[in-house]
């Protein structure tokens, strides 16, 4: 069957098997390997992408179900050569170690900050509770999201300034 959708702002149309999962469509058909495929049971959250602006586990969505919709992957976070503040925060605060869970964490964190630009630690932990990280213990992930929130807040307060550098030690 033919499926058409928008992925990271680009229209795509591909021939697929009706039972193909969105995670495999993104990785195998489109070559967007930033979306990881982890547990095969929807427990780990490494495969989180956005479907029409909402985080979903792409291992639970058939590619055919995404037809006519907008999908955003971790590759779509970077804009015009600039990393998203969440990506910068994970680098600055060591929110990643092996990196396997990172794409799903980034997509979930970005969605959280879009809904709630100043989340508490508890709200961050709740947002990422559907994802498993076996390396970090989550403390650095939470700090990374807090860092991104602080950078965004500073950027809104001073749109022309360079807010990221002075805030590196703020959280």
C-alpha positions in Angstrom: 0.0 0.0 0.0 1.0 3.6 -0.5 1.4 5.9 2.5 2.0 9.7 2.5 2.8 11.9 5.4 4.9 14.9 6.4 8.1 14.0 8.2 10.2 16.8 9.7 8.5 19.2 7.4 9.0 17.2 4.3 6.3 15.4 2.3 7.0 11.8 1.8 5.2 9.0 0.0 6.3 5.4 0.1 5.1 1.9 -0.7 4.8 -0.1 2.5 3.4 -3.3 3.9 0.1 -2.6 5.8 1.6 -4.1 9.0 4.8 -2.0 9.0 5.3 -0.1 12.3 6.1 3.6 12.2 9.5 3.1 13.8 10.5 0.7 11.0 9.1 3.0 8.3 11.2 5.9 9.7 14.4 3.9 10.1 14.2 1.4 7.2 12.3 3.3 4.5 13.3 6.9 5.3 16.8 6.3 6.8 16.0 8.4 9.9 17.9 6.2 12.3 17.8 8.7 15.2 14.5 7.1 16.3 15.7 4.0 18.1 13.9 0.7 18.3 14.4 -0.8 21.7 12.3 -3.2 23.6 9.6 -4.3 21.1 7.0 -4.1 23.9 6.4 -0.3 24.1 8.0 -0.2 27.6 11.3 1.6 27.0 10.3 4.8 25.1 13.4 5.0 22.9 11.2 5.2 19.8 9.2 8.3 20.9 8.4 10.7 18.0 5.7 13.3 17.6 2.5 12.5 15.7 0.6 15.8 15.0 2.6 17.4 17.8 1.9 14.7 20.4 4.6 12.3 21.7 3.9 8.7 20.7 5.8 5.5 20.9 6.4 4.7 17.2 6.6 1.0 17.9 2.8 1.1 18.7 1.7 3.0 15.6 1.3 1.4 12.2 2.9 3.5 9.5 -0.4 3.4 7.6 -2.1 5.1 10.6 0.4 8.0 10.3 -0.7 8.5 6.7 -1.9 12.1 6.2 -0.4 13.2 9.5 2.7 15.1 10.5 5.6 13.2 12.1 8.5 14.8 13.8 11.6 12.8 14.8 14.7 13.7 16.8 16.3 14.7 13.5 13.7 17.5 13.3 14.7 19.1 16.6 17.7 20.9 15.1 16.6 23.9 13.2 18.8 25.9 10.7 22.0 24.4 12.1 21.1 25.3 15.7 20.5 22.5 18.2 17.4 22.7 20.3 17.9 23.9 23.9 16.9 20.4 25.0 19.7 18.9 22.9 22.1 21.5 24.2 21.0 20.8 27.8 21.7 17.1 27.4 25.2 17.9 26.3 25.8 20.6 28.9 24.5 18.6 31.9 25.6 15.1 30.7 22.0 13.9 30.3 23.2 11.1 28.0 25.7 8.3 28.5 25.2 5.4 26.1 22.7 7.5 24.1 20.2 4.8 23.4 17.3 6.3 25.2 18.3 9.9 24.4 16.2 10.4 21.2 13.0 9.4 23.0 14.0 11.5 26.1 14.7 14.5 23.9 11.4 14.3 22.1 9.5 13.9 25.4 11.4 16.7 27.0 10.7 19.1 24.1 7.0 18.3 24.2 7.0 18.9 28.0 8.7 22.3 27.6 6.3 23.3 24.8 3.4 22.7 27.2 5.1 23.8 30.4 8.1 26.1 29.9 9.0 26.0 33.6 8.4 22.4 34.9 9.3 21.3 38.4 11.6 18.3 39.0 8.5 16.2 39.7 6.8 17.3 36.5 9.9 16.4 34.5 10.2 13.0 36.2 6.5 12.4 35.5 6.9 13.4 31.8 9.8 10.9 31.3 8.3 8.2 33.4 7.3 6.2 30.4 10.9 5.8 29.3 13.7 3.7 30.6 17.3 4.8 31.0 19.7 2.1 32.3 22.8 4.4 32.5 22.1 7.8 34.1 19.8 7.3 37.1 17.7 10.1 35.6 19.3 12.9 37.8 21.3 14.3 34.9 18.4 13.9 32.5 16.2 16.0 34.9 19.0 18.6 35.2 19.3 18.7 31.4 15.7 19.5 31.0 15.9 22.2 33.7 18.9 23.7 32.0 16.9 23.8 28.7 14.0 25.4 30.5 16.2 28.1 32.0 17.9 28.8 28.7 14.5 29.2 27.0 13.3 31.5 29.7 16.4 33.6 29.5 16.1 33.8 25.7 12.6 35.0 26.0 13.6 37.7 28.4 16.6 38.8 26.2 15.9 37.7 22.6 19.1 39.2 21.2 21.4 37.9 24.0 23.5 34.8 24.4 21.6 33.2 27.2 23.0 29.7 27.1 26.6 30.3 28.2 25.9 32.1 31.5 23.3 29.5 32.5 25.5 26.5 32.1 26.1 26.4 35.9 22.7 27.8 36.9 21.0 24.4 37.4 
